Amino acid sequence: MVVGRERTGLALIAVLVLLRAPAAADGIMLVQAGAFWMGTDDGAADERPAHRVFVRDFWIDRHKVTNAEFAAFLGARGPRTADGKDAYDGDDPDARIRLEAGQFRVQPGFEQHPAVEVSWFGARDYCAWRGKRLPTEAEWEKAARGSDRRRYPWGDGPPTRARAVYGRAYNATEPGDGRPAGASPSGVLDLLGNLREWTASEYRPYPYRPDDGRERLDRVVPRVVRGASHDDPLESLRVTMRHHHDHRGLARGHHHVGFRCATSEDLGGR
């Protein structure tokens, strides 16, 4: 029967589409295992050389952690981390979360903006509180560029206001879900612009090697920050750009650094 064959064919196409689509579970996007090109041969010295890195399956938050989400963490765990570090610079004028009448409250209108002034230690502990972890810088870059060596998460076309938040005034962030045109190959949003992002990785020269100790979390060492901020210029927007903070910088929050979480476990929609 022709009709039967057509239905079977359509069903097969639908299955194939589903198999190729990025998996999502409550805002968690699957980045499938495989090798990709990390770094570049024509960028800053610490971005070179371009080299192949294999990354196993992992899931990464579709959005940066918001002020509302981090306020809930502060309310549950307090402003100090498990090892006695400041999780949040609540006294900084740039902070959007304040302790008022015994509760952590977000400045009205900024609930869904990505959280600023979170220290590296606070980001680490927030992710652990959610049953996740900070992404490695290799995971961050693969989530941002896929396997085709693209310059930006959306491809090689130049940045636009519909794709990223950049070149704006100091502390002029935006909610992270308003630019679907800037999505990465895995469907992750807001990876470039709005805020840079903490990663788990120690800042070391390339080539990247996950087994050389740079992913140990039990040491106070410079850590890598990826991405670009709302007040970074156009020239800073590329997926290979690396920044870092030493111990003093790790223990403080920043107006231009946020974060998102990752996991190696399929959370199954939790």
C-alpha positions as CSV (number, residue, x, y, z in Angstrom):
1,M,0.0,0.0,0.0
2,V,1.4,3.4,-1.0
3,V,-0.3,5.1,1.9
4,G,1.1,2.6,4.3
5,R,4.6,3.1,2.9
6,E,4.3,6.9,3.2
7,R,3.2,6.7,6.8
8,T,6.0,4.3,7.6
9,G,8.5,6.7,5.9
10,L,7.1,9.7,7.7
11,A,7.3,7.8,11.0
12,L,11.0,6.9,10.3
13,I,11.8,10.5,9.5
14,A,10.2,11.6,12.7
15,V,12.3,9.1,14.7
16,L,15.5,10.2,13.0
17,V,14.7,13.8,13.7
18,L,14.1,13.0,17.4
19,L,17.3,11.1,17.6
20,R,19.3,14.0,16.2
21,A,17.7,16.7,18.2
22,P,19.4,17.9,21.4
23,A,18.0,16.2,24.4
24,A,16.6,18.5,27.1
25,A,15.5,17.7,30.6
26,D,14.2,20.7,32.6
27,G,16.6,23.1,30.9
28,I,19.5,20.7,30.7
29,M,20.9,20.2,27.2
30,L,22.8,17.1,26.0
31,V,26.2,17.6,24.3
32,Q,27.0,14.3,22.7
33,A,30.4,12.6,23.1
34,G,33.0,13.1,20.5
35,A,36.2,14.9,19.5
36,F,36.2,18.6,18.5
37,W,38.7,21.3,17.7
38,M,39.5,23.3,20.8
39,G,41.4,26.6,20.6
40,T,42.6,28.4,17.5
41,D,45.8,29.1,15.6
42,D,45.2,32.8,15.0
43,G,44.0,34.1,18.4
44,A,45.8,35.2,21.6
45,A,48.8,33.2,22.8
46,D,46.8,31.3,25.4
47,E,44.2,30.2,22.8
48,R,46.8,28.4,20.7
49,P,47.3,25.9,19.2
50,A,44.1,24.5,17.8
51,H,44.0,20.9,18.9
52,R,41.6,17.9,19.0
53,V,40.0,17.1,22.3
54,F,37.6,14.2,23.1
55,V,34.7,15.0,25.5
56,R,32.3,12.4,26.8
57,D,28.5,12.8,26.9
58,F,27.5,15.6,29.3
59,W,24.5,17.8,30.0
60,I,24.8,21.6,30.5
61,D,22.2,24.2,31.6
62,R,20.5,25.9,28.7
63,H,20.7,29.2,30.6
64,K,23.0,30.9,33.0
65,V,21.9,30.7,36.6
66,T,19.6,33.7,37.4
67,N,19.5,36.0,40.4
68,A,16.3,34.4,41.5
69,E,17.9,30.9,41.5
70,F,20.9,32.1,43.3
71,A,18.8,33.9,45.9
72,A,17.1,30.6,46.7
73,F,20.5,29.0,47.2
74,L,21.6,31.8,49.6
75,G,18.3,31.4,51.5
76,A,18.9,27.7,51.9
77,R,22.7,27.6,52.4
78,G,23.7,31.1,53.5
79,P,26.3,33.5,52.1
80,R,29.3,31.4,53.1
81,T,30.5,28.2,51.3
82,A,31.3,24.8,52.9
83,D,34.9,25.8,53.2
84,G,34.3,29.2,54.7
85,K,34.5,31.4,51.6
86,D,32.2,34.1,50.5
87,A,29.7,32.7,48.1
88,Y,28.4,36.2,47.1
89,D,29.5,39.8,47.2
90,G,26.2,41.1,48.6
91,D,27.8,44.3,49.8
92,D,29.0,45.2,46.3
93,P,27.1,48.1,44.7
94,D,26.7,45.9,41.6
95,A,24.9,43.1,43.5
96,R,21.2,42.5,42.6
97,I,20.5,40.3,45.7
98,R,20.3,41.9,49.1
99,L,19.6,40.5,52.6
100,E,16.5,42.3,53.8
101,A,14.5,41.4,56.9
102,G,16.3,38.1,57.1
103,Q,15.6,37.1,53.5
104,F,17.6,37.3,50.4
105,R,15.6,39.4,47.9
106,V,16.3,40.2,44.3
107,Q,16.1,43.8,43.1
108,P,12.8,44.0,41.3
109,G,13.0,43.6,37.6
110,F,16.3,41.6,37.8
111,E,14.9,38.2,38.9
112,Q,15.5,36.5,35.5
113,H,18.8,38.3,34.7
114,P,21.9,36.1,35.1
115,A,23.4,36.3,38.6
116,V,26.4,38.6,39.0
117,E,28.8,39.0,41.9
118,V,28.9,35.2,42.6
119,S,32.4,34.0,43.6
120,W,34.0,30.9,42.0
121,F,33.4,29.1,45.3
122,G,29.8,30.2,45.4
123,A,29.3,28.9,41.8
124,R,30.9,25.6,42.7
125,D,28.7,25.1,45.8
126,Y,25.5,26.2,44.0
127,C,26.1,23.6,41.3
128,A,26.8,20.9,43.9
129,W,23.6,22.0,45.8
130,R,21.7,21.3,42.5
131,G,23.3,17.9,42.1
132,K,25.6,19.2,39.3
133,R,29.0,20.7,38.9
134,L,30.7,23.5,37.0
135,P,31.6,22.6,33.4
136,T,35.2,22.1,32.4
137,E,36.5,24.7,29.9
138,A,36.6,21.9,27.2
139,E,32.9,21.1,27.9
140,W,32.1,24.8,27.7
141,E,33.8,25.3,24.4
142,K,32.3,22.1,22.9
143,A,28.8,23.3,24.0
144,A,29.5,26.6,22.4
145,R,31.0,25.5,19.0
146,G,30.1,21.9,18.4
147,S,32.5,20.1,16.1
148,D,32.8,22.4,13.1
149,R,35.3,25.0,14.4
150,R,32.8,27.8,14.2
151,R,33.8,31.2,15.6
152,Y,30.5,31.9,17.4
153,P,27.9,29.6,19.0
154,W,25.4,30.4,16.1
155,G,28.0,29.9,13.3
156,D,30.4,32.2,11.5
157,G,28.1,35.1,10.9
158,P,28.9,38.3,12.8
159,P,27.4,39.1,16.2
160,T,24.2,41.0,16.2
161,R,21.9,42.3,19.0
162,A,19.5,39.4,18.2
163,R,22.4,36.9,18.9
164,A,24.3,38.3,21.9
165,V,24.4,41.0,24.5
166,Y,27.6,43.0,24.1
167,G,29.0,46.5,23.9
168,R,26.6,47.8,26.5
169,A,26.9,50.0,29.6
170,Y,28.4,48.7,32.9
171,N,26.2,46.2,34.6
172,A,23.5,46.4,31.9
173,T,22.6,42.7,31.7
174,E,19.6,41.2,30.0
175,P,17.5,38.0,30.7
176,G,19.2,35.1,29.0
177,D,16.2,33.7,27.0
178,G,15.6,36.5,24.6
179,R,18.0,35.6,21.8
180,P,17.2,32.2,20.3
181,A,19.1,33.2,17.2
182,G,22.3,33.0,19.3
183,A,21.8,29.3,20.3
184,S,24.7,26.9,20.0
185,P,24.6,23.6,18.1
186,S,23.3,21.9,21.2
187,G,20.6,24.5,21.8
188,V,22.4,26.2,24.7
189,L,21.6,30.0,24.9
190,D,23.6,33.0,25.9
191,L,27.0,31.4,25.8
192,L,28.6,34.5,24.3
193,G,27.8,37.8,25.8
194,N,25.7,39.0,28.7
195,L,28.2,37.6,31.3
196,R,31.4,35.6,31.1
197,E,31.2,32.2,32.9
198,W,33.1,30.4,35.6
199,T,34.5,27.0,34.7
200,A,36.0,24.2,36.8
201,S,39.3,24.2,35.0
202,E,42.6,25.5,36.2
203,Y,44.2,28.0,33.9
204,R,47.0,26.2,32.1
205,P,48.6,26.4,28.7
206,Y,47.3,24.4,25.8
207,P,47.0,21.6,24.7
208,Y,44.1,20.9,27.0
209,R,44.5,17.6,28.9
210,P,41.8,16.5,31.4
211,D,44.1,14.0,33.1
212,D,46.9,16.5,34.0
213,G,45.4,17.7,37.2
214,R,43.7,20.9,35.9
215,E,40.3,19.6,36.8
216,R,41.0,19.0,40.5
217,L,38.8,21.1,42.7
218,D,40.7,20.7,45.9
219,R,43.3,23.3,45.2
220,V,43.2,27.1,45.2
221,V,44.6,27.9,41.7
222,P,43.8,30.3,38.9
223,R,40.6,29.2,37.2
224,V,39.4,29.7,33.7
225,V,36.6,32.1,32.8
226,R,35.0,31.7,29.4
227,G,32.7,33.7,27.1
228,A,32.2,37.5,26.9
229,S,30.3,40.1,29.0
230,H,27.6,42.6,28.2
231,D,30.2,45.4,28.4
232,D,32.9,43.6,26.4
233,P,33.5,45.0,22.9
234,L,32.6,43.2,19.7
235,E,36.3,42.2,19.3
236,S,36.1,40.0,22.4
237,L,33.3,37.9,21.1
238,R,34.7,34.5,20.1
239,V,34.3,31.0,21.6
240,T,38.0,30.5,22.0
241,M,38.6,33.5,24.2
242,R,40.1,32.6,27.6
243,H,40.1,34.7,30.8
244,H,41.2,33.7,34.3
245,H,41.2,34.8,37.9
246,D,43.7,34.0,40.7
247,H,42.8,33.3,44.3
248,R,41.8,36.9,45.1
249,G,39.6,37.0,42.0
250,L,38.1,33.5,42.8
251,A,37.0,34.6,46.3
252,R,35.2,37.6,45.0
253,G,32.3,38.2,42.7
254,H,32.4,40.3,39.5
255,H,29.9,42.4,37.7
256,H,30.8,40.7,34.4
257,V,31.1,37.0,35.4
258,G,28.2,34.5,35.9
259,F,27.9,30.8,35.5
260,R,25.9,27.8,34.5
261,C,26.1,24.1,35.7
262,A,26.8,20.8,34.0
263,T,26.6,17.1,34.8
264,S,27.8,13.8,33.5
265,E,24.6,12.1,34.6
266,D,21.3,12.1,32.7
267,L,19.0,13.8,35.2
268,G,15.9,12.4,33.4
269,G,13.9,15.6,33.7
270,R,14.5,16.3,37.4
